[in-house]
C-alpha cells in the first residue's frame, strides 16, 4: 500500500465512522436503543473472547444474566495472538467435558502501530481474524455435538462498518509493503465477514446443527481508541456519552444473535442493531471466500475440508 493509499484508507475509515456516529445520534434523538427482550438460556454454555472489558464484557454479562454458563477468554488465558496458546486453550476447554452452544469471536485490536504476533503475522490480521479462525475451527466438533435440530449452536464474529471500506490484498495480507493501521484494521473486519459466510456454507452443506453469523456493534465508547486520530479521541472524550453507544448497547446485537429464536437455523447473515442488513458486495464472492479460507488453513496448519464437503 502506497503512502497515498494509506492516507486514503485513513480518510475512508474516519468517514465510515462519522456516518455511523451520525446515524446513532439521530436514533438517540428519536428514542435511543432498546434492549432486546430475550428468553432465559439455562444449561447452555458460551465462550466470549475479549470478555474482560468493553463490548465483550457486556456481552458476557448479559448472556450470564440469561442463565448461560459463560467462559470469558482474555489474552492472559488464551492469547489470540499465539496459535500455540489457542490450541492449549481448546485442549483445556475440551478436558472440561462440557458442551458449547455459543462462540462469540469478539476480541480485537484497533489501528495499532505495525507489529507482529508471536507467529509473525501482522497483528490486526493475526489477532482479529486468524486467531478467531483457528479457535472456531478447533471448537467446531464440540459445537456440532452440542447443537441439535431446532436448537442450533451458534458462531458469531464481531465485525464493524469499517469492513465496507476494507480491501483484501491476497498478495500482501500482512501489509508488509506499506503498512496502514487503518487499512489493516478494515481488512481484518472484512476477512471476518468472508470467514463467517464461508463457514456457514460449509456447515449447511454438512447438515450441521451449527450456524455462523456476523454482528456489527456500531461505534461504541470503549478503550479501543488509543491509537486513533487525536481529534477523534477528543470528540470521544467530550461527546462520547451522546454520540457513541455504551458497551451494553454495543453488545445487544451480539446477545440477540446468540439466543434469539428468530435466527434458529439461520446463518450467513450480517446483523446491525438486531436487524439483518447487507454487507459489502464483495463479501458474497464465493471464490474470494474460498481463497481466503484456503490461505487461512495454510497459515494455521489445519486441513481445508472445503473440496471434500462440496464434492461429497
C-alpha positions in Angstrom: 0.0 0.0 0.0 1.5 3.3 -1.1 1.5 6.4 1.3 -1.3 7.9 -0.8 -3.3 4.7 -0.4 -2.6 4.7 3.3 -3.9 8.2 3.6 -7.0 7.3 1.6 -7.6 4.3 3.9 -7.5 6.6 7.0 -9.9 9.1 5.5 -12.3 6.3 4.5 -12.2 4.7 7.9 -13.0 8.0 9.6 -15.7 8.8 7.1 -17.3 5.5 7.7 -17.2 6.0 11.5 -18.6 9.5 11.2 -21.6 8.2 9.1 -22.3 5.6 11.8 -22.0 8.1 14.6 -24.4 10.4 12.8 -26.9 7.6 12.4 -26.6 6.7 16.1 -27.1 10.3 17.1 -30.3 10.6 15.1 -31.6 7.4 16.6 -30.8 8.5 20.1 -32.7 11.7 19.4 -35.7 9.6 18.3 -35.8 7.4 21.4 -32.4 5.6 21.6 -31.6 1.9 21.6 -33.9 -0.6 23.3 -32.6 -3.7 25.0 -33.9 -6.8 23.3 -36.2 -8.9 25.4 -34.9 -12.5 25.3 -35.9 -15.7 27.0 -33.7 -17.4 29.7 -31.0 -19.7 28.5 -30.4 -22.3 31.3 -28.0 -25.2 30.7 -26.3 -23.5 27.8 -22.6 -22.7 27.5 -20.9 -19.7 25.8 -17.4 -18.6 25.1 -16.8 -14.9 24.7 -13.3 -13.7 23.5 -12.2 -10.4 24.9 -14.7 -10.7 27.6 -13.0 -8.8 30.3 -13.9 -5.3 29.2 -15.8 -3.2 26.6 -18.3 -5.0 24.3 -17.0 -8.4 25.3 -17.6 -7.9 29.0 -21.1 -6.5 28.4 -21.9 -9.5 26.1 -20.7 -12.0 28.7 -22.6 -10.2 31.4 -25.9 -10.2 29.5 -25.5 -13.8 28.5 -24.8 -14.8 32.1 -27.9 -12.9 33.2 -29.9 -15.1 30.8 -28.7 -18.1 32.7 -25.8 -19.2 30.4 -22.5 -20.6 31.7 -20.1 -18.1 30.2 -16.4 -18.7 29.8 -14.5 -15.4 29.3 -11.4 -15.6 27.1 -8.8 -12.9 27.6 -5.2 -12.6 26.5 -3.8 -14.0 29.7 -6.0 -17.1 29.4 -6.0 -17.5 25.7 -3.6 -15.3 23.8 -5.3 -14.9 20.4 -2.1 -13.6 19.0 -0.5 -17.0 19.6 -1.6 -20.1 17.7 0.0 -22.3 20.3 -1.9 -20.5 23.1 -5.2 -21.0 21.2 -4.5 -24.7 20.8 -3.7 -25.0 24.5 -6.9 -23.2 25.5 -9.0 -25.5 23.3 -7.3 -28.6 24.9 -8.1 -27.3 28.4 -11.7 -26.5 27.5 -12.3 -29.9 26.0 -11.0 -31.5 29.1 -13.9 -30.0 31.0 -16.3 -32.3 29.0 -18.9 -29.6 28.8 -20.9 -28.6 25.7 -20.5 -25.4 23.8 -23.6 -23.7 22.3 -22.4 -20.2 21.6 -19.0 -18.8 20.5 -18.7 -15.0 20.3 -15.5 -14.0 18.4 -15.3 -10.5 19.9 -11.7 -9.8 20.9 -9.5 -7.4 18.8 -7.1 -4.5 18.5 -7.8 -1.4 16.5 -5.4 0.7 14.4 -2.3 -0.2 16.4 1.2 0.6 15.1 2.8 -2.0 12.9 3.8 -5.0 15.0 3.5 -8.8 14.7 2.0 -11.7 16.7 4.2 -14.4 18.1 3.7 -16.3 14.9 4.9 -13.4 12.7 1.5 -12.3 11.4 0.5 -8.6 11.2 -1.4 -8.0 14.5 -4.8 -6.9 13.1 -4.9 -9.9 10.7 -3.3 -12.3 13.2 -5.4 -11.5 16.3 -8.7 -10.0 15.0 -9.1 -12.6 12.2 -6.6 -15.5 12.1 -6.8 -16.3 15.9 -10.5 -16.5 15.7 -10.3 -18.6 12.5 -8.2 -21.2 14.3 -10.2 -21.0 17.6 -13.5 -21.5 15.8 -12.3 -24.4 13.7 -10.8 -26.2 16.7 -14.1 -25.9 18.6 -16.4 -26.9 15.8 -16.5 -30.5 16.7 -17.7 -29.7 20.2 -20.3 -27.3 18.8 -21.6 -29.8 16.4 -22.1 -32.3 19.2 -23.8 -29.6 21.3 -26.2 -28.4 18.7 -29.4 -30.2 17.7 -32.2 -29.7 15.2 -34.3 -26.8 16.4 -31.6 -25.8 18.9 -28.5 -25.0 16.9 -25.2 -24.0 18.3 -24.1 -20.5 17.1 -20.8 -18.9 16.0 -20.6 -15.2 15.9 -17.9 -12.8 14.6 -17.9 -9.2 15.6 -17.1 -7.1 12.6 -17.7 -3.4 12.0 -18.8 -0.8 9.5 -15.1 -0.4 8.5 -15.4 -3.6 6.6 -17.4 -1.6 4.0 -14.2 0.3 3.1 -11.9 -2.6 3.6 -9.7 -4.1 0.8 -8.5 -7.7 1.0 -5.0 -7.8 -0.6 -4.4 -11.5 -1.1 -0.9 -10.8 -2.4 0.1 -8.9 0.8 -2.3 -9.9 3.7 0.4 -8.8 6.2 0.6 -5.2 4.8 4.4 -5.6 4.6 4.8 -3.3 1.5 3.4 -0.2 3.0 1.6 -0.5 6.4 -1.6 1.4 7.2 -3.1 0.7 10.6 -6.5 1.9 9.2 -6.3 -0.3 6.2 -5.1 -3.3 8.3 -8.0 -2.9 10.7 -10.6 -2.6 8.0 -9.1 -5.6 6.2 -9.3 -7.8 9.4 -13.0 -6.9 9.8 -13.7 -7.7 6.1 -11.9 -11.0 6.5 -14.2 -11.9 9.4 -17.3 -11.4 7.2 -15.9 -13.6 4.5 -14.9 -16.2 7.1 -18.4 -16.4 8.6 -20.1 -16.6 5.2 -17.9 -19.5 4.0 -18.2 -21.3 7.3 -22.0 -21.1 7.1 -21.8 -22.6 3.6 -19.7 -25.5 4.9 -21.9 -26.1 7.9 -25.1 -26.1 5.8 -23.6 -28.5 3.2 -22.6 -30.8 6.1 -26.1 -30.6 7.6 -24.5 -29.5 10.9 -26.7 -28.1 13.7 -24.4 -25.0 13.9 -24.9 -21.6 12.3 -22.5 -18.7 11.7 -23.4 -15.0 11.6 -21.7 -11.6 11.7 -22.7 -8.8 14.1 -21.9 -5.1 13.9 -22.0 -3.3 17.2 -21.8 0.2 15.8 -19.4 2.9 17.2 -19.1 2.1 20.9 -17.5 4.0 23.7 -14.7 1.6 24.8 -10.9 1.7 25.4 -10.0 0.7 21.8 -9.4 4.3 20.6 -5.9 4.7 22.0 -4.3 4.8 18.5 -6.9 6.8 16.5 -6.5 10.4 15.3 -6.3 12.8 18.3 -9.4 14.7 17.1 -11.4 11.5 17.3 -10.2 10.9 20.8 -11.1 14.5 21.8 -14.6 14.0 20.4 -15.0 10.7 22.2 -13.9 12.4 25.5 -16.2 15.3 25.2 -19.3 13.8 23.4 -18.8 10.0 23.6 -21.7 9.7 26.1 -24.0 11.1 23.4 -22.5 10.2 20.0 -21.3 6.7 20.8 -23.1 3.6 22.0 -22.5 2.4 25.5 -20.8 -1.0 25.8 -24.1 -2.5 26.8 -25.8 -1.0 23.7 -23.0 -2.2 21.5 -23.4 -5.8 22.9 -27.1 -6.1 22.3 -26.8 -7.3 18.7 -24.3 -10.0 19.8 -26.6 -11.1 22.6 -29.6 -11.1 20.3 -27.8 -13.1 17.6 -26.6 -15.6 20.2 -30.0 -16.6 21.6 -33.0 -15.2 19.6 -35.4 -17.8 18.2 -35.8 -15.6 15.2 -32.4 -16.8 14.0 -32.8 -20.5 14.8 -31.2 -22.5 12.0 -30.3 -19.3 10.1 -26.8 -18.3 9.2 -24.8 -16.3 6.8 -26.3 -13.0 7.9 -24.9 -9.6 8.7 -26.7 -8.1 11.7 -26.7 -4.4 12.8 -29.0 -3.1 15.5 -30.6 -6.6 15.8 -31.6 -6.4 12.1 -30.3 -8.1 9.0 -28.5 -5.8 6.6 -26.3 -6.2 3.5 -22.6 -6.3 3.9 -20.1 -5.2 1.3 -20.9 -6.7 -2.1 -17.5 -8.5 -2.4 -18.2 -10.5 0.8 -20.7 -12.5 -1.2 -18.0 -13.5 -3.7 -17.8 -17.3 -3.2 -14.4 -17.6 -4.9 -12.9 -15.0 -2.6 -14.4 -16.7 0.4 -12.9 -20.0 -0.6 -9.5 -18.4 -1.4 -9.2 -16.7 2.0 -10.3 -19.8 3.7 -7.7 -22.0 1.9 -5.0 -19.4 2.7 -6.1 -19.3 6.4 -5.9 -23.1 6.7 -2.4 -23.0 5.4 -1.4 -20.3 7.8 -2.9 -22.0 10.9 -1.9 -25.6 9.9 -5.4 -27.1 9.7 -7.0 -29.2 7.0 -9.1 -27.5 4.4 -12.3 -29.5 4.1 -13.9 -27.3 1.5 -13.4 -29.5 -1.5 -14.4 -32.7 0.3 -17.5 -31.0 1.7 -18.9 -29.7 -1.6 -17.8 -32.6 -3.8 -19.4 -35.0 -1.4 
